[in-house]
Amino acid sequence: MKLEKNKLLVAIDIDMVLADNRPRILGNLKEDGSIDKTHFFDAGSVMKDLPIEEGAEKLREIRKKYGLIFLSARPKIIESATLEWLKKYHFLEDGDMLKLVDTSEAKIAELLKLGRSLYLFIDDLMFNYQGIPKPQEHIIAALKEAGVPFVEFRQNWPEIMGRYFQKS
Ligand SMILES: [Mg+2]
């Protein structure tokens, strides 16, 4: 996978933007309500995540002008399952890149490496999907502080497309 040079980049999160992983979260809960990671990242289990509506179509639109980087806080052991999943639901195309990092915080460092090549980062920036989801306030604050261009995904593709990807 190689990014085309000279194209501005869009970085996009996977979980709860492209993939609905809530059934996998609810299926792997400990009694205290935290996620039991023993089987959470099994390839077979990851492959069962369902795609979120509209995503593939919107990525096709975005790709006309921008390079795409899937940026996800998932362990490296599910990199190939993640690629397979992205292909299965037509999210991944030649020229796209996948970058896995350990934590949401680590995404910020990756985004900063892209510097001015980064046009937009799209991420739900939420946690606690096993209960009432909450915004990742500290990540949002850090992104603002670092001057990273980002948008919070709220099942709002039409709004995102209208605001950032106007056809011209
Ligand atoms: Mg997410």
Residues whose N, C-alpha, C, O or C-beta is under 5 A from the ligand:
A	BS01	MG	D13 I14 D15 M16 V17 D124 L125
